[in-house]
Amino acid sequence: MLRHQGRSRTLKHNLQIATVLSFVAGIVNVTGFLSIHQLTTNVTGHFAQFMYDVENFNFWKGTIYVLYIFSFLVGSFSSSFLIEIFKENKKLNIFATPILIESFILISIAVISNFTEINYPHLIACCLLFAMGMQNSYVTEISNAVVRTTHLTGLFTDLGIELSQLFFPKTHRNSRKIKATIRLRIYIIAFFFTGGITGGLFYSTLNLKLNTLFLGAFILLGSLIYDDVRFGWIKAKRNYYRKP
């Protein structure tokens, strides 16, 4: 799920990572919105709000949205930068560090929320946007830009294009590939939605508040451990059968 890249990567690998990360993104998005009333998985709305404040000469008020956008950008940059460093060092699981950092951020916010009131909602928003920037960056690298999990605008655009292509089989003969891509996008949308519903239930119904972020972090860590254990088992199995 996390290790295969390039030609060795299959639709199954992309479906696995898409379901896990879009589910986590849905949790973070709803938890962030319910706790600090800000969207924390994309920056489109923040950019619109920034333009509105500039138009009304509220430059100081608009700076917070610049910080939101910058946090997402820095998260994306940091993730890619770390991945490139590990590529140079020939490390095998080059995506472990960004995933661990993202998990650490989610856990830290959840832990701190149990000891103090939310006095700095903008700081929480920046941290969550940084984490989601990291996630969007490393999932893009893992899947060769096939999977994006933190926002749905481009996803629905691509889905609409691909659905229309199915009506023109003579022009688009690779219908099997198109259907596979459509399936992937539907999985992302469905699990983002399911993650959001789950996040809402944990936050409001179970009254866990920001502790809901623990769920997202544990899913990330569990996926990382599962991937490492499975890879180790497959590697050991191959070495066993190669013995003379």
LOZA-950960 format. One line per 2 residues: number of its first residue (from 1); their letters; for each residue x, y, z of N, C-alpha, C, CB. Coordinates in Angstrom, 2 decimals. Glycine has a CB too. Layout:
! residues N
NUM> A> X,Y,Z,X,Y,Z,X,Y,Z,X,Y,Z; ...;
//
This chain:
! residues 244
1> ML> 0.82,-1.21,0.00,0.00,0.00,0.00,0.85,1.26,0.00,-0.92,0.00,1.20; 1.91,1.29,0.83,2.75,2.48,0.96,4.07,2.37,0.21,3.01,2.75,2.39;
3> RH> 4.52,1.16,-0.07,5.86,0.99,-0.61,5.91,0.92,-2.12,6.47,-0.24,-0.04; 4.87,0.41,-2.75,4.89,0.25,-4.20,4.75,1.59,-4.90,3.78,-0.71,-4.65;
5> QG> 5.65,1.82,-5.87,5.61,3.03,-6.67,5.86,2.68,-8.13,6.64,4.07,-6.16; 5.57,3.64,-8.99,5.86,3.44,-10.41,5.04,2.31,-11.01,7.32,3.15,-10.60;
7> RS> 5.69,1.49,-11.84,4.98,0.42,-12.55,4.51,-0.70,-11.64,5.87,-0.15,-13.62; 5.14,-0.82,-10.48,4.75,-1.90,-9.57,3.47,-1.57,-8.81,5.87,-2.18,-8.57;
9> RT> 3.01,-0.33,-8.93,1.80,0.08,-8.21,0.56,-0.29,-9.00,1.82,1.59,-7.94; -0.42,-0.87,-8.32,-1.64,-1.34,-8.97,-2.85,-0.56,-8.45,-1.83,-2.86,-8.73;
11> LK> -4.00,-0.81,-9.09,-5.24,-0.19,-8.64,-5.56,-0.60,-7.20,-6.40,-0.59,-9.57; -5.27,-1.85,-6.86,-5.54,-2.34,-5.51,-4.78,-1.52,-4.47,-5.16,-3.81,-5.39;
13> HN> -3.51,-1.22,-4.76,-2.70,-0.42,-3.84,-3.31,0.97,-3.66,-1.25,-0.30,-4.34; -3.74,1.57,-4.78,-4.32,2.91,-4.72,-5.67,2.91,-3.99,-4.50,3.46,-6.12;
15> LQ> -6.46,1.85,-4.18,-7.73,1.75,-3.47,-7.51,1.64,-1.96,-8.53,0.54,-3.97; -6.49,0.89,-1.57,-6.20,0.72,-0.15,-5.81,2.03,0.50,-5.09,-0.30,0.03;
17> IA> -4.88,2.73,-0.13,-4.43,3.99,0.48,-5.49,5.07,0.38,-3.14,4.47,-0.20; -6.29,5.03,-0.68,-7.36,6.02,-0.85,-8.41,5.89,0.25,-8.02,5.88,-2.23;
19> TV> -8.80,4.66,0.56,-9.82,4.44,1.58,-9.33,4.87,2.96,-10.25,2.98,1.60; -8.10,4.53,3.28,-7.55,4.87,4.60,-7.40,6.38,4.76,-6.19,4.18,4.80;
21> LS> -6.73,7.02,3.82,-6.40,8.44,3.98,-7.61,9.35,3.77,-5.31,8.82,3.02; -8.51,9.00,2.87,-9.71,9.83,2.70,-10.61,9.72,3.93,-10.49,9.40,1.43;
23> FV> -10.64,8.56,4.56,-11.40,8.38,5.80,-10.83,9.28,6.90,-11.38,6.90,6.25; -9.51,9.28,7.03,-8.84,10.14,8.02,-9.09,11.61,7.71,-7.32,9.85,8.05;
25> AG> -8.99,11.99,6.44,-9.23,13.38,6.05,-10.65,13.81,6.39,-8.97,13.57,4.55; -11.62,12.91,6.20,-13.00,13.21,6.56,-13.16,13.45,8.05,-13.92,12.08,6.12;
27> IV> -12.48,12.64,8.85,-12.50,12.82,10.30,-11.94,14.17,10.69,-11.71,11.69,11.00; -10.77,14.50,10.14,-10.10,15.77,10.46,-10.94,16.96,10.02,-8.72,15.83,9.81;
29> NV> -11.54,16.86,8.84,-12.32,17.97,8.30,-13.50,18.31,9.20,-12.81,17.63,6.90; -14.27,17.30,9.59,-15.45,17.53,10.43,-15.05,17.93,11.85,-16.33,16.27,10.46;
31> TG> -14.04,17.28,12.39,-13.59,17.61,13.75,-13.10,19.05,13.82,-12.47,16.66,14.20; -12.33,19.46,12.81,-11.85,20.84,12.77,-12.99,21.83,12.65,-10.89,21.02,11.62;
33> FL> -13.95,21.51,11.82,-15.08,22.43,11.61,-15.94,22.56,12.87,-15.95,21.96,10.43; -16.20,21.44,13.54,-17.04,21.48,14.73,-16.34,22.15,15.91,-17.45,20.07,15.12;
35> SI> -15.03,22.03,15.98,-14.29,22.56,17.13,-13.90,24.02,16.97,-13.05,21.73,17.38; -13.44,24.41,15.78,-12.96,25.79,15.59,-13.66,26.50,14.45,-11.46,25.78,15.33;
37> HQ> -14.65,25.83,13.86,-15.47,26.43,12.80,-14.64,26.87,11.59,-16.24,27.63,13.35; -13.67,26.05,11.25,-12.85,26.29,10.07,-12.66,24.98,9.31,-11.47,26.90,10.46;
39> LT> -12.60,25.08,7.98,-12.29,23.91,7.16,-10.79,23.70,7.18,-12.82,24.08,5.70; -10.37,22.48,7.46,-8.95,22.24,7.70,-8.32,21.22,6.76,-8.75,21.78,9.11;
41> TN> -9.00,20.90,5.66,-8.40,19.94,4.72,-8.11,20.53,3.36,-9.31,18.75,4.56; -8.51,21.79,3.13,-8.20,22.45,1.85,-8.17,23.96,2.07,-9.23,22.06,0.76;
43> VT> -7.73,24.70,1.07,-7.54,26.14,1.23,-8.39,26.98,0.29,-6.09,26.49,1.03; -9.24,26.35,-0.50,-10.04,27.10,-1.48,-10.92,28.15,-0.81,-10.91,26.14,-2.30;
45> GH> -11.65,27.74,0.22,-12.52,28.66,0.93,-11.76,29.76,1.63,-13.36,27.92,1.92; -10.58,29.41,2.17,-9.76,30.41,2.86,-9.24,31.46,1.88,-8.58,29.73,3.57;
47> FA> -8.91,31.04,0.68,-8.44,31.99,-0.33,-9.57,32.95,-0.71,-7.91,31.25,-1.58; -10.78,32.43,-0.81,-11.94,33.27,-1.12,-12.18,34.29,-0.01,-13.19,32.41,-1.34;
49> QF> -12.06,33.84,1.25,-12.24,34.74,2.38,-11.16,35.81,2.42,-12.24,33.94,3.69; -9.94,35.42,2.08,-8.83,36.38,2.02,-9.10,37.46,0.98,-7.51,35.66,1.70;
51> MY> -9.57,37.07,-0.19,-9.89,38.04,-1.23,-11.01,38.98,-0.80,-10.28,37.32,-2.53; -11.98,38.43,-0.07,-13.10,39.25,0.43,-12.59,40.31,1.41,-14.17,38.36,1.12;
53> DV> -11.69,39.91,2.31,-11.15,40.86,3.29,-10.30,41.93,2.61,-10.32,40.12,4.33; -9.53,41.54,1.61,-8.71,42.51,0.88,-9.61,43.51,0.16,-7.78,41.80,-0.13;
55> EN> -10.67,43.00,-0.43,-11.62,43.87,-1.14,-12.23,44.91,-0.21,-12.73,43.03,-1.79; -12.45,44.51,1.05,-13.04,45.42,2.03,-11.99,46.13,2.89,-14.00,44.66,2.92;
57> FN> -10.73,46.06,2.45,-9.61,46.74,3.12,-9.40,46.26,4.55,-9.85,48.24,3.11; -9.79,45.02,4.83,-9.51,44.42,6.13,-8.23,43.58,6.01,-10.71,43.53,6.61;
59> FW> -7.13,44.27,5.75,-5.88,43.57,5.45,-5.39,42.75,6.65,-4.80,44.57,5.04; -5.49,43.33,7.84,-5.00,42.63,9.02,-5.82,41.36,9.29,-5.04,43.55,10.25;
61> KG> -7.14,41.48,9.13,-8.01,40.33,9.30,-7.71,39.26,8.26,-9.48,40.75,9.23; -7.37,39.70,7.06,-7.10,38.76,5.97,-5.81,37.99,6.13,-7.06,39.48,4.69;
63> TI> -4.90,38.49,6.99,-3.61,37.81,7.15,-3.76,36.41,7.74,-2.69,38.64,8.04; -4.81,36.21,8.55,-4.98,34.88,9.14,-5.24,33.84,8.07,-6.13,34.89,10.16;
65> YV> -5.94,34.24,7.01,-6.21,33.30,5.92,-4.95,33.04,5.09,-7.33,33.83,5.01; -4.07,34.04,5.05,-2.77,33.83,4.41,-1.99,32.79,5.20,-1.97,35.16,4.32;
67> LY> -2.06,32.86,6.53,-1.39,31.88,7.38,-1.97,30.48,7.17,-1.50,32.28,8.86; -3.28,30.40,7.02,-3.90,29.10,6.75,-3.35,28.50,5.45,-5.44,29.26,6.66;
69> IF> -3.35,29.32,4.41,-2.87,28.86,3.10,-1.40,28.48,3.18,-3.07,29.95,2.02; -0.62,29.31,3.87,0.82,29.06,4.00,1.08,27.78,4.79,1.51,30.25,4.69;
71> SF> 0.26,27.50,5.80,0.43,26.28,6.61,0.25,25.04,5.75,-0.57,26.26,7.78; -0.77,25.05,4.90,-1.00,23.93,3.99,0.17,23.77,3.03,-2.32,24.12,3.20;
73> LV> 0.66,24.90,2.51,1.79,24.88,1.57,3.04,24.34,2.23,2.06,26.29,1.04; 3.33,24.81,3.44,4.53,24.35,4.16,4.42,22.86,4.49,4.73,25.17,5.45;
75> GS> 3.21,22.41,4.83,3.01,20.98,5.08,3.31,20.15,3.85,1.59,20.73,5.53; 2.83,20.59,2.71,3.09,19.89,1.45,4.58,19.89,1.12,2.30,20.53,0.31;
77> FS> 5.21,21.06,1.30,6.65,21.18,1.03,7.45,20.27,1.95,7.11,22.63,1.20; 7.13,20.31,3.24,7.88,19.52,4.22,7.80,18.03,3.93,7.37,19.79,5.63;
79> SS> 6.60,17.57,3.59,6.41,16.16,3.28,7.26,15.74,2.08,4.93,15.87,3.00; 7.17,16.51,1.01,7.93,16.19,-0.20,9.43,16.29,0.05,7.52,17.12,-1.34;
81> FL> 9.84,17.29,0.83,11.26,17.48,1.15,11.81,16.28,1.90,11.46,18.76,1.97; 11.07,15.80,2.89,11.50,14.63,3.66,11.57,13.39,2.79,10.55,14.39,4.84;
83> IE> 10.59,13.23,1.91,10.57,12.08,1.01,11.80,12.08,0.10,9.29,12.08,0.16; 12.15,13.25,-0.43,13.32,13.36,-1.31,14.61,13.05,-0.56,13.39,14.75,-1.93;
85> IF> 14.69,13.48,0.70,15.87,13.19,1.52,16.03,11.68,1.70,15.78,13.88,2.89; 14.94,11.00,2.03,15.00,9.56,2.24,15.25,8.81,0.94,13.72,9.07,2.89;
87> KE> 14.81,9.37,-0.17,15.11,8.76,-1.46,16.61,8.77,-1.71,14.38,9.50,-2.60; 17.25,9.89,-1.40,18.70,10.01,-1.59,19.46,9.05,-0.69,19.15,11.44,-1.33;
89> NK> 18.92,8.84,0.52,19.59,7.95,1.48,19.23,6.48,1.27,19.23,8.36,2.88; 18.43,6.23,0.21,18.04,4.85,-0.14,17.26,4.16,0.98,19.26,4.04,-0.47;
91> KL> 16.49,4.96,1.74,15.65,4.36,2.77,14.46,3.67,2.11,15.17,5.43,3.79; 14.07,2.53,2.67,13.05,1.73,2.01,11.66,2.35,2.12,13.04,0.34,2.59;
93> NI> 11.20,2.55,3.36,9.88,3.14,3.53,10.03,4.65,3.68,9.14,2.54,4.77; 10.05,5.34,2.56,10.34,6.77,2.54,9.16,7.61,3.02,10.75,7.21,1.15;
95> FA> 8.00,6.99,3.19,6.80,7.74,3.56,6.49,7.64,5.05,5.62,7.25,2.77; 7.30,6.90,5.79,7.01,6.69,7.21,7.09,7.99,8.00,7.98,5.68,7.80;
97> TP> 8.12,8.79,7.76,8.31,10.02,8.54,7.17,11.01,8.38,9.60,10.68,8.14; 6.72,11.34,7.14,5.57,12.24,7.03,4.31,11.72,7.72,5.26,12.49,5.57;
99> IL> 4.09,10.41,7.64,2.91,9.83,8.29,3.02,9.93,9.81,2.72,8.35,7.87; 4.23,9.69,10.33,4.45,9.80,11.78,4.27,11.23,12.26,5.85,9.30,12.13;
101> IE> 4.75,12.19,11.48,4.59,13.60,11.85,3.12,13.99,11.85,5.38,14.51,10.88; 2.40,13.57,10.82,0.96,13.87,10.77,0.25,13.27,11.97,0.35,13.32,9.47;
103> SF> 0.57,12.03,12.31,-0.05,11.38,13.47,0.29,12.12,14.76,0.41,9.91,13.56; 1.54,12.54,14.88,1.99,13.27,16.07,1.20,14.57,16.25,3.50,13.58,15.98;
105> IL> 0.97,15.28,15.15,0.21,16.54,15.21,-1.22,16.28,15.70,0.18,17.23,13.82; -1.86,15.26,15.13,-3.24,14.94,15.53,-3.31,14.54,17.00,-3.80,13.82,14.65;
107> IS> -2.37,13.71,17.44,-2.34,13.26,18.83,-2.06,14.43,19.77,-1.28,12.16,19.03; -1.13,15.30,19.39,-0.76,16.45,20.23,-1.95,17.37,20.46,0.39,17.23,19.59;
109> IA> -2.69,17.67,19.39,-3.86,18.54,19.53,-4.90,17.90,20.44,-4.48,18.85,18.14; -5.11,16.59,20.26,-6.09,15.88,21.09,-5.67,15.88,22.56,-6.26,14.44,20.60;
111> VI> -4.40,15.62,22.83,-3.91,15.57,24.21,-4.01,16.94,24.87,-2.45,15.07,24.25; -3.54,17.97,24.19,-3.54,19.33,24.76,-4.96,19.80,25.04,-2.85,20.30,23.81;
113> SN> -5.91,19.39,24.21,-7.30,19.82,24.40,-7.91,19.32,25.71,-8.16,19.35,23.24; -7.30,18.28,26.29,-7.79,17.74,27.56,-7.30,18.53,28.77,-7.39,16.30,27.70;
115> FT> -6.32,19.41,28.56,-5.73,20.14,29.67,-5.97,21.65,29.62,-4.26,19.89,29.71; -6.47,22.12,28.49,-6.69,23.56,28.36,-7.83,23.84,27.40,-5.41,24.26,27.87;
117> EI> -8.43,25.00,27.55,-9.49,25.41,26.65,-8.91,25.78,25.29,-10.28,26.59,27.25; -9.77,25.83,24.29,-9.31,26.21,22.95,-9.20,27.73,22.88,-10.29,25.67,21.84;
119> NY> -8.05,28.24,23.34,-7.83,29.69,23.34,-7.18,30.18,22.06,-6.97,30.08,24.52; -6.62,29.25,21.31,-5.93,29.64,20.08,-6.45,28.81,18.90,-4.39,29.46,20.23;
121> PH> -7.68,29.07,18.48,-8.26,28.28,17.39,-7.51,28.42,16.07,-9.70,28.67,17.18; -6.92,29.60,15.85,-6.17,29.80,14.61,-4.92,28.92,14.56,-5.78,31.28,14.46;
123> LI> -4.30,28.72,15.72,-3.12,27.85,15.79,-3.51,26.41,15.49,-2.45,27.95,17.18; -4.63,25.97,16.04,-5.11,24.61,15.77,-5.41,24.45,14.28,-6.38,24.30,16.60;
125> AC> -6.05,25.46,13.70,-6.36,25.40,12.27,-5.09,25.29,11.44,-7.15,26.64,11.84; -4.07,26.07,11.80,-2.80,26.03,11.06,-2.14,24.66,11.18,-1.85,27.12,11.56;
127> CL> -2.19,24.08,12.38,-1.58,22.76,12.59,-2.30,21.69,11.77,-1.61,22.38,14.08; -3.63,21.73,11.77,-4.40,20.74,11.01,-4.20,20.92,9.51,-5.89,20.83,11.36;
129> LF> -4.13,22.16,9.05,-3.88,22.42,7.63,-2.48,21.96,7.24,-4.05,23.92,7.31; -1.51,22.15,8.14,-0.16,21.65,7.89,-0.18,20.13,7.74,0.80,22.06,9.04;
131> AM> -0.89,19.45,8.65,-0.98,17.99,8.61,-1.65,17.51,7.33,-1.74,17.47,9.83; -2.72,18.18,6.93,-3.42,17.78,5.71,-2.61,18.11,4.46,-4.79,18.46,5.64;
133> GM> -1.81,19.17,4.52,-0.90,19.46,3.42,0.13,18.36,3.26,-0.19,20.80,3.64; 0.62,17.86,4.39,1.55,16.74,4.36,0.89,15.51,3.75,2.05,16.41,5.78;
135> QN> -0.32,15.23,4.20,-1.02,14.03,3.70,-1.26,14.11,2.19,-2.34,13.85,4.42; -1.74,15.25,1.74,-2.03,15.39,0.31,-0.77,15.26,-0.52,-2.70,16.74,0.04;
137> SY> 0.36,15.71,0.04,1.63,15.64,-0.67,2.13,14.20,-0.77,2.68,16.50,0.03; 2.16,13.48,0.36,2.74,12.14,0.29,1.83,11.15,-0.43,3.04,11.63,1.68;
139> VT> 0.50,11.34,-0.34,-0.37,10.42,-1.09,-0.26,10.69,-2.59,-1.83,10.56,-0.63; 0.00,11.93,-2.96,0.22,12.26,-4.37,1.48,11.59,-4.89,0.31,13.78,-4.57;
141> EI> 2.54,11.61,-4.06,3.80,10.98,-4.46,3.67,9.46,-4.50,4.92,11.38,-3.50; 3.02,8.89,-3.51,2.87,7.43,-3.45,2.11,6.91,-4.67,2.14,7.02,-2.17;
143> SN> 1.02,7.59,-5.01,0.12,7.10,-6.06,0.44,7.63,-7.44,-1.30,7.46,-5.72; 1.57,8.34,-7.57,1.92,8.96,-8.85,0.84,9.94,-9.32,2.14,7.87,-9.92;
145> AV> 0.38,10.75,-8.38,-0.60,11.82,-8.63,-1.98,11.30,-9.04,-0.08,12.75,-9.70; -2.26,10.03,-8.74,-3.57,9.46,-9.07,-4.58,9.72,-7.94,-3.45,7.94,-9.33;
147> VR> -4.10,9.68,-6.69,-4.97,9.81,-5.53,-4.75,11.16,-4.84,-4.73,8.67,-4.53; -5.85,11.86,-4.57,-5.85,13.07,-3.73,-6.96,12.88,-2.71,-6.06,14.40,-4.59;
149> TT> -6.65,13.08,-1.43,-7.61,12.66,-0.41,-8.17,13.77,0.46,-6.99,11.66,0.47; -7.61,14.97,0.41,-8.02,15.99,1.38,-9.05,16.97,0.87,-6.82,16.74,1.84;
151> HL> -9.32,17.00,-0.42,-10.36,17.89,-0.95,-11.00,17.24,-2.17,-9.76,19.28,-1.32; -12.24,17.63,-2.44,-13.05,16.90,-3.42,-13.37,17.68,-4.69,-14.31,16.48,-2.78;
153> TG> -13.02,18.95,-4.76,-13.39,19.76,-5.93,-12.84,19.18,-7.22,-12.89,21.19,-5.76; -11.53,18.99,-7.27,-10.91,18.42,-8.47,-11.37,17.00,-8.72,-9.41,18.45,-8.35;
155> LF> -11.67,16.30,-7.63,-12.12,14.90,-7.73,-13.45,14.81,-8.47,-12.25,14.27,-6.34; -14.39,15.67,-8.10,-15.69,15.66,-8.78,-15.56,16.13,-10.23,-16.68,16.56,-8.03;
157> TD> -14.62,17.04,-10.48,-14.37,17.48,-11.86,-13.90,16.31,-12.71,-13.33,18.61,-11.89; -12.89,15.59,-12.21,-12.36,14.43,-12.94,-13.40,13.34,-13.10,-11.12,13.87,-12.23;
159> LG> -14.20,13.13,-12.06,-15.24,12.10,-12.11,-16.27,12.44,-13.19,-15.94,11.95,-10.74; -16.65,13.70,-13.28,-17.60,14.12,-14.31,-17.06,13.92,-15.71,-17.97,15.56,-14.12;
161> IE> -15.77,14.24,-15.89,-15.13,14.05,-17.20,-15.12,12.58,-17.59,-13.69,14.61,-17.18; -14.72,11.73,-16.64,-14.59,10.30,-16.93,-15.94,9.64,-17.15,-13.86,9.60,-15.80;
163> LS> -16.96,10.06,-16.43,-18.30,9.52,-16.65,-18.80,9.87,-18.05,-19.28,10.05,-15.60; -18.50,11.08,-18.50,-18.93,11.48,-19.85,-18.20,10.68,-20.93,-18.68,12.98,-20.07;
165> QL> -16.94,10.30,-20.64,-16.16,9.55,-21.62,-16.72,8.16,-21.87,-14.72,9.43,-21.16; -17.43,7.61,-20.89,-18.02,6.28,-21.07,-19.10,6.26,-22.15,-18.62,5.81,-19.75;
167> FF> -19.66,7.42,-22.46,-20.69,7.50,-23.49,-20.11,7.57,-24.90,-21.57,8.72,-23.25; -18.77,7.61,-24.99,-18.12,7.70,-26.30,-17.04,6.63,-26.43,-17.51,9.11,-26.50;
169> PK> -17.46,5.36,-26.49,-16.50,4.24,-26.53,-15.61,4.25,-27.77,-17.24,2.94,-26.47; -16.08,4.83,-28.86,-15.26,4.88,-30.07,-14.09,5.83,-29.90,-16.10,5.29,-31.27;
171> TH> -14.31,6.91,-29.19,-13.25,7.89,-28.96,-12.33,7.46,-27.83,-13.85,9.26,-28.64; -12.93,6.89,-26.78,-12.16,6.46,-25.61,-12.26,4.94,-25.50,-12.67,7.16,-24.30;
173> RN> -11.33,4.26,-26.11,-11.38,2.80,-26.19,-10.90,2.11,-24.90,-10.54,2.32,-27.35; -10.19,2.84,-24.06,-9.69,2.23,-22.82,-10.74,2.32,-21.72,-8.37,2.92,-22.37;
175> SR> -11.91,1.78,-21.98,-13.03,1.87,-21.03,-12.73,1.17,-19.71,-14.29,1.28,-21.65; -11.94,0.11,-19.76,-11.60,-0.61,-18.53,-10.80,0.28,-17.58,-10.81,-1.89,-18.85;
177> KI> -9.85,1.02,-18.14,-9.04,1.93,-17.33,-9.89,3.07,-16.78,-7.87,2.49,-18.16; -10.78,3.59,-17.61,-11.66,4.68,-17.17,-12.56,4.22,-16.03,-12.52,5.20,-18.35;
179> KA> -13.12,3.01,-16.16,-13.99,2.48,-15.11,-13.22,2.25,-13.81,-14.64,1.16,-15.57; -11.97,1.82,-13.94,-11.14,1.62,-12.75,-10.88,2.94,-12.04,-9.80,0.95,-13.13;
181> TI> -10.62,3.99,-12.81,-10.38,5.31,-12.23,-11.64,5.86,-11.58,-9.88,6.28,-13.31; -12.78,5.65,-12.24,-14.07,6.08,-11.66,-14.31,5.37,-10.32,-15.24,5.78,-12.64;
183> RL> -14.02,4.09,-10.30,-14.18,3.31,-9.06,-13.31,3.89,-7.95,-13.81,1.83,-9.31; -12.08,4.25,-8.28,-11.16,4.82,-7.30,-11.72,6.13,-6.75,-9.78,5.06,-7.93;
185> RI> -12.22,6.98,-7.62,-12.74,8.28,-7.19,-13.98,8.11,-6.32,-13.06,9.16,-8.41; -14.82,7.16,-6.66,-16.02,6.90,-5.85,-15.63,6.40,-4.46,-16.94,5.87,-6.54;
187> YI> -14.59,5.57,-4.40,-14.08,5.10,-3.11,-13.62,6.27,-2.25,-12.92,4.11,-3.31; -12.87,7.20,-2.85,-12.36,8.35,-2.10,-13.52,9.19,-1.56,-11.45,9.22,-3.00;
189> IA> -14.49,9.48,-2.42,-15.65,10.28,-2.01,-16.42,9.57,-0.90,-16.58,10.55,-3.21; -16.66,8.28,-1.07,-17.44,7.51,-0.10,-16.75,7.46,1.26,-17.68,6.10,-0.61;
191> FF> -15.44,7.24,1.27,-14.74,7.12,2.54,-14.48,8.48,3.18,-13.42,6.38,2.35; -14.35,9.53,2.38,-14.27,10.88,2.94,-15.59,11.20,3.65,-13.98,11.94,1.82;
193> FT> -16.70,10.85,3.01,-18.02,11.05,3.60,-18.18,10.22,4.87,-19.13,10.69,2.57; -17.78,8.94,4.79,-17.90,8.05,5.95,-17.03,8.53,7.11,-17.52,6.62,5.57;
195> GG> -15.82,9.00,6.77,-14.94,9.55,7.80,-15.54,10.78,8.46,-13.59,9.90,7.20; -16.18,11.62,7.64,-16.84,12.81,8.19,-17.98,12.46,9.11,-17.34,13.68,7.07;
197> IT> -18.81,11.49,8.70,-19.93,11.04,9.55,-19.40,10.45,10.86,-20.79,10.00,8.80; -18.36,9.63,10.74,-17.76,9.02,11.93,-17.19,10.09,12.85,-16.65,8.03,11.52;
199> GG> -16.49,11.06,12.26,-15.94,12.15,13.06,-17.03,12.93,13.78,-15.14,13.09,12.18; -18.13,13.18,13.09,-19.24,13.89,13.71,-19.86,13.11,14.86,-20.30,14.19,12.69;
201> LF> -20.00,11.80,14.69,-20.56,10.96,15.75,-19.64,10.93,16.97,-20.78,9.53,15.23; -18.34,10.77,16.73,-17.39,10.74,17.84,-17.34,12.09,18.55,-15.99,10.35,17.33;
203> YS> -17.35,13.17,17.76,-17.23,14.52,18.34,-18.47,14.91,19.12,-16.97,15.55,17.23; -19.64,14.75,18.52,-20.88,15.25,19.12,-21.64,14.19,19.92,-21.79,15.80,18.04;
205> TL> -21.95,13.07,19.29,-22.76,12.05,19.95,-22.03,11.42,21.13,-23.15,10.96,18.94; -20.76,11.05,20.92,-19.97,10.47,22.00,-19.28,11.53,22.85,-18.93,9.52,21.44;
207> NL> -19.41,12.79,22.43,-18.87,13.94,23.17,-17.36,13.84,23.40,-19.58,14.07,24.51; -16.64,13.32,22.41,-15.19,13.20,22.54,-14.46,14.48,22.15,-14.69,12.05,21.68;
209> KL> -15.17,15.39,21.51,-14.58,16.68,21.10,-13.31,16.45,20.28,-14.27,17.56,22.34; -12.23,17.16,20.61,-10.99,17.03,19.83,-10.30,15.69,20.03,-10.04,18.15,20.19;
211> NT> -10.73,14.92,21.02,-10.19,13.57,21.19,-10.52,12.68,19.99,-10.73,12.93,22.47; -11.45,13.13,19.17,-11.78,12.41,17.94,-10.56,12.27,17.04,-12.91,13.13,17.19;
213> LF> -9.63,13.22,17.16,-8.42,13.16,16.33,-7.55,11.95,16.66,-7.61,14.44,16.52; -7.71,11.41,17.88,-6.99,10.17,18.22,-7.33,9.07,17.22,-7.34,9.72,19.66;
215> LG> -8.60,9.00,16.84,-9.04,7.96,15.90,-8.29,8.08,14.58,-10.55,8.06,15.66; -8.19,9.29,14.05,-7.46,9.50,12.80,-6.01,9.11,12.92,-7.57,10.94,12.37;
217> AF> -5.38,9.50,14.03,-3.96,9.18,14.25,-3.74,7.68,14.37,-3.44,9.89,15.49; -4.60,6.99,15.11,-4.44,5.55,15.30,-4.65,4.79,13.99,-5.43,5.04,16.36;
219> IL> -5.54,5.28,13.15,-5.73,4.64,11.84,-4.47,4.79,11.00,-6.94,5.26,11.10; -3.86,5.97,11.03,-2.62,6.20,10.28,-1.50,5.30,10.79,-2.19,7.67,10.38;
221> LG> -1.33,5.26,12.11,-0.26,4.45,12.69,-0.52,2.96,12.46,-0.14,4.73,14.19; -1.77,2.55,12.58,-2.12,1.16,12.33,-1.83,0.75,10.90,-3.57,0.92,12.65;
223> SL> -2.12,1.64,9.97,-1.86,1.35,8.55,-0.37,1.24,8.28,-2.46,2.44,7.66; 0.40,2.11,8.93,1.86,2.07,8.77,2.44,0.78,9.32,2.51,3.28,9.46;
225> IY> 1.99,0.38,10.50,2.47,-0.86,11.12,2.05,-2.06,10.28,1.92,-1.00,12.56; 0.80,-2.08,9.84,0.30,-3.18,9.01,1.13,-3.31,7.74,-1.18,-2.96,8.66;
227> DD> 1.43,-2.18,7.11,2.19,-2.21,5.86,3.60,-2.74,6.08,2.24,-0.81,5.25; 4.23,-2.32,7.19,5.58,-2.79,7.49,5.60,-4.28,7.82,6.17,-1.99,8.65;
229> VR> 4.63,-4.72,8.62,4.57,-6.14,9.00,4.31,-7.00,7.78,3.48,-6.37,10.06; 3.38,-6.57,6.95,3.04,-7.34,5.75,4.22,-7.41,4.79,1.81,-6.72,5.04;
231> FG> 4.92,-6.27,4.64,6.09,-6.25,3.76,7.17,-7.18,4.28,6.64,-4.82,3.62; 7.39,-7.15,5.61,8.40,-8.03,6.21,8.05,-9.50,6.03,8.54,-7.72,7.69;
233> WI> 6.76,-9.82,6.16,6.32,-11.20,5.99,6.51,-11.67,4.55,4.84,-11.35,6.40; 6.13,-10.82,3.59,6.29,-11.17,2.17,7.77,-11.33,1.82,5.64,-10.08,1.27;
235> KA> 8.60,-10.43,2.35,10.04,-10.50,2.09,10.64,-11.78,2.67,10.76,-9.27,2.68; 10.24,-12.13,3.89,10.74,-13.35,4.52,10.28,-14.59,3.76,10.28,-13.43,5.98;
237> KR> 9.05,-14.55,3.28,8.50,-15.67,2.51,9.27,-15.87,1.21,7.02,-15.44,2.21; 9.59,-14.77,0.54,10.35,-14.85,-0.72,11.75,-15.39,-0.48,10.42,-13.48,-1.39;
239> NY> 12.39,-14.92,0.59,13.74,-15.39,0.91,13.74,-16.87,1.26,14.32,-14.58,2.08; 12.67,-17.33,1.90,12.57,-18.73,2.28,12.49,-19.63,1.04,11.35,-18.96,3.17;
241> YR> 11.69,-19.23,0.06,11.51,-20.05,-1.14,12.70,-19.95,-2.09,10.25,-19.63,-1.86; 13.54,-18.93,-1.89,14.72,-18.79,-2.74,15.88,-19.66,-2.27,15.16,-17.34,-2.79;
243> KP> 15.77,-20.16,-1.04,16.84,-20.98,-0.50,16.98,-22.27,-1.30,16.60,-21.29,0.98; 18.22,-22.68,-1.58,18.44,-23.92,-2.35,18.04,-25.16,-1.56,19.92,-24.02,-2.78;
//
